[in-house]
């Protein structure tokens, strides 16, 4: 018989602590509007430490962060983002004009700008990646999410910008061969957080119902967790 100390209740956070975790998750937003200002060095260090404590497949820790403070360097990165924004608009066809109305980055406005890269030498990490080499990207994404949630808890906004040509940024930032940029993170004070995801506010897309994305046993089989809710909908 297991001792009571091993029960989930014994290991759980307090109610207030648990609610704070969920609040950070539900109120986190991909921010595009920033209010200038600054991020205190000790706060930025806390955020990066949170990122560095993310899980990684095979404990490979593939993330590397480049802090970008030089205004000229920011403008070069902003130009690279703008070129990809125009190319993306053309690729969207009928939604081109709609896309061009969206604000997609805050590279020049945010207090801090971080480039997240996958480290070189990742091919040596075979544990967990032999058949799924993309687990390096999945691991770095966990680090980004850690930073994002910690930033929200600190009252700071963050936006993930992926509109760029990786090879161009690799050259601009002098990345070694094999390293790969995956995200420009705009970070800093905001006047307010969006009430809902910005792309949802702008009618670009909507969050899909969870019940449509969770299956039982095989793909497409409705999950029994949502059966009662489906029954309620069926009632006259």
C-alpha positions as CSV (number, residue, x, y, z in Angstrom):
1,X,0.0,0.0,0.0
2,X,1.4,3.4,-1.0
3,X,1.8,6.0,1.7
4,X,-0.4,9.1,1.6
5,X,2.6,11.3,0.9
6,X,2.8,9.8,-2.6
7,X,-0.8,10.8,-3.5
8,X,-1.4,13.6,-6.0
9,X,-3.1,15.7,-3.3
10,X,0.1,15.5,-1.2
11,X,2.2,16.6,-4.1
12,X,-0.1,19.3,-5.4
13,X,0.4,23.0,-5.0
14,X,-1.8,25.1,-2.8
15,X,-5.1,26.3,-4.3
16,X,-3.7,29.8,-4.8
17,X,-0.5,28.5,-6.3
18,X,-2.3,26.2,-8.7
19,X,-4.7,29.0,-9.8
20,X,-1.7,31.3,-10.5
21,X,-0.2,28.6,-12.8
22,X,-3.4,28.3,-14.7
23,X,-3.9,32.0,-14.9
24,X,-0.5,32.4,-16.5
25,X,-1.5,29.8,-19.1
26,X,-4.9,31.2,-19.9
27,X,-3.8,34.9,-19.9
28,X,-0.6,34.5,-21.9
29,X,-0.9,36.2,-25.3
30,X,1.3,36.4,-28.4
31,X,1.8,40.2,-28.1
32,X,2.5,42.6,-31.0
33,X,1.9,45.9,-29.2
34,X,4.6,47.1,-26.8
35,X,5.0,50.2,-24.6
36,X,8.7,50.7,-24.8
37,X,10.3,50.9,-21.4
38,X,12.8,48.4,-20.1
39,X,13.1,45.0,-18.5
40,X,15.2,45.0,-15.3
41,X,18.3,42.8,-15.7
42,X,17.4,40.6,-12.7
43,X,13.9,40.0,-14.2
44,X,15.4,39.1,-17.6
45,X,17.8,36.7,-15.9
46,X,14.8,35.1,-14.1
47,X,13.0,34.7,-17.4
48,X,16.0,33.1,-19.1
49,X,16.5,30.8,-16.1
50,X,12.9,29.7,-16.4
51,X,13.5,29.0,-20.1
52,X,16.7,27.0,-19.3
53,X,14.8,24.8,-16.9
54,X,12.5,23.5,-19.7
55,X,12.4,19.8,-20.4
56,X,14.4,18.5,-23.4
57,X,14.6,15.2,-25.2
58,X,17.6,13.3,-24.1
59,X,18.4,16.3,-21.9
60,X,20.1,17.8,-25.0
61,X,19.2,21.4,-24.1
62,X,19.4,22.6,-27.7
63,X,18.4,26.2,-27.0
64,X,20.7,29.2,-27.5
65,X,19.7,32.8,-26.9
66,X,21.1,35.9,-28.5
67,X,20.1,39.2,-26.8
68,X,19.9,42.0,-29.4
69,X,20.5,45.5,-28.1
70,X,22.1,47.4,-31.0
71,X,19.5,49.6,-32.7
72,X,21.1,49.1,-36.1
73,X,21.1,45.3,-35.7
74,X,17.4,45.5,-34.7
75,X,16.6,47.5,-37.9
76,X,18.4,44.9,-40.0
77,X,16.3,42.1,-38.4
78,X,13.2,44.2,-38.9
79,X,14.0,44.6,-42.6
80,X,14.4,40.8,-42.8
81,X,11.0,40.3,-41.2
82,X,9.3,42.8,-43.5
83,X,10.7,41.0,-46.6
84,X,9.2,37.7,-45.4
85,X,5.9,39.5,-44.4
86,X,5.5,40.6,-48.0
87,X,6.4,37.2,-49.4
88,X,3.9,35.5,-47.0
89,X,1.2,37.9,-48.1
90,X,1.7,36.9,-51.7
91,X,1.6,33.2,-50.8
92,X,-1.7,33.7,-49.0
93,X,-3.5,34.5,-52.3
94,X,-7.1,35.7,-51.5
95,X,-6.2,36.5,-47.9
96,X,-3.3,38.7,-48.9
97,X,-5.0,42.0,-48.2
98,X,-6.5,40.7,-44.9
99,X,-3.0,39.6,-43.8
100,X,-1.4,42.9,-44.6
101,X,-3.8,44.6,-42.1
102,X,-2.4,42.5,-39.2
103,X,0.4,43.7,-37.0
104,X,2.8,40.7,-37.0
105,X,5.8,41.9,-35.0
106,X,7.2,44.4,-32.4
107,X,10.9,44.1,-33.2
108,X,11.6,47.8,-32.9
109,X,9.1,48.5,-30.2
110,X,9.8,45.9,-27.5
111,X,12.1,46.6,-24.7
112,X,14.1,43.4,-25.3
113,X,14.7,41.3,-28.4
114,X,15.9,37.8,-28.2
115,X,16.8,35.4,-31.0
116,X,16.3,31.8,-30.1
117,X,18.5,29.3,-32.0
118,X,19.0,25.6,-32.2
119,X,22.7,24.9,-31.3
120,X,25.1,23.4,-33.7
121,X,26.3,19.8,-33.2
122,X,22.7,18.5,-32.6
123,X,23.4,15.4,-34.8
124,X,25.3,13.9,-31.9
125,X,22.2,13.7,-29.8
126,X,20.6,10.4,-30.8
127,X,18.6,9.7,-27.6
128,X,15.0,10.3,-28.5
129,X,15.8,11.7,-31.9
130,X,16.8,8.7,-34.0
131,X,13.4,8.5,-35.7
132,X,12.2,12.0,-34.6
133,X,15.0,14.4,-35.3
134,X,12.6,17.3,-34.9
135,X,12.6,16.8,-31.1
136,X,15.3,19.4,-30.9
137,X,12.8,22.0,-32.1
138,X,10.1,20.6,-29.8
139,X,12.6,20.9,-26.8
140,X,13.5,24.5,-27.7
141,X,9.8,25.3,-28.0
142,X,9.3,24.1,-24.4
143,X,12.0,26.6,-23.3
144,X,10.2,29.4,-25.2
145,X,6.9,28.5,-23.5
146,X,8.6,28.6,-20.1
147,X,9.9,32.0,-20.8
148,X,6.5,33.1,-22.1
149,X,4.6,32.0,-19.0
150,X,7.2,33.5,-16.7
151,X,7.0,36.8,-18.6
152,X,3.2,36.9,-18.1
153,X,3.6,36.3,-14.4
154,X,6.1,39.2,-14.3
155,X,3.5,41.4,-16.1
156,X,5.5,41.5,-19.3
157,X,4.3,40.8,-22.9
158,X,6.0,38.5,-25.3
159,X,5.6,37.8,-29.0
160,X,7.1,35.0,-31.1
161,X,8.0,36.2,-34.6
162,X,8.8,33.5,-37.2
163,X,8.6,35.6,-40.3
164,X,12.1,35.5,-41.6
165,X,14.4,33.5,-43.8
166,X,16.5,31.3,-41.5
167,X,19.6,31.4,-43.7
168,X,19.5,35.2,-43.8
169,X,19.3,35.5,-40.0
170,X,22.0,32.9,-39.6
171,X,24.3,35.1,-41.7
172,X,23.3,38.3,-39.9
173,X,23.9,36.9,-36.5
174,X,27.1,34.9,-37.4
175,X,25.7,31.6,-36.4
176,X,28.1,28.6,-36.7
177,X,27.4,26.0,-39.4
178,X,24.6,23.7,-38.2
179,X,23.0,26.2,-35.9
180,X,19.5,27.4,-36.8
181,X,17.4,30.4,-35.8
182,X,13.8,29.5,-34.9
183,X,12.3,32.6,-33.2
184,X,12.6,36.3,-32.6
185,X,11.1,37.0,-29.2
186,X,9.8,40.5,-28.6
187,X,9.6,41.1,-24.9
188,X,8.7,44.0,-22.7
189,X,6.1,46.1,-21.0
190,X,2.7,46.4,-22.7
191,X,-0.2,48.8,-22.0
192,X,-2.6,46.0,-21.7
193,X,-2.9,42.3,-22.6
194,X,-5.3,41.2,-25.3
195,X,-8.6,39.8,-23.9
196,X,-8.3,36.9,-26.4
197,X,-5.6,35.9,-28.9
198,X,-5.1,38.8,-31.3
199,X,-5.7,36.7,-34.4
200,X,-9.0,35.6,-33.0
201,X,-9.8,39.2,-32.2
202,X,-9.0,40.1,-35.8
203,X,-11.2,37.3,-37.1
204,X,-8.2,35.5,-38.7
205,X,-8.9,32.2,-37.0
206,X,-10.6,30.8,-33.9
207,X,-9.5,28.4,-31.2
208,X,-10.9,25.0,-32.1
209,X,-13.0,23.1,-29.6
210,X,-10.9,20.8,-27.5
211,X,-13.4,17.9,-27.9
212,X,-12.6,17.9,-31.7
213,X,-8.9,17.5,-31.0
214,X,-8.8,14.7,-28.4
215,X,-9.5,11.1,-29.5
216,X,-9.9,7.7,-27.8
217,X,-7.8,4.8,-29.0
218,X,-7.6,5.7,-32.6
219,X,-7.6,8.8,-34.8
220,X,-11.1,10.3,-35.1
221,X,-12.7,8.3,-32.3
222,X,-14.5,10.8,-30.1
223,X,-13.1,10.9,-26.6
224,X,-15.4,9.8,-23.8
225,X,-14.2,12.7,-21.6
226,X,-16.5,14.9,-23.6
227,X,-19.5,12.5,-23.8
228,X,-21.6,14.3,-21.2
229,X,-21.1,17.6,-22.9
230,X,-22.1,16.1,-26.2
231,X,-25.2,14.6,-24.6
232,X,-26.1,18.0,-23.1
233,X,-26.0,19.6,-26.6
234,X,-28.3,16.9,-27.9
235,X,-31.0,17.7,-25.4
236,X,-34.0,19.6,-26.9
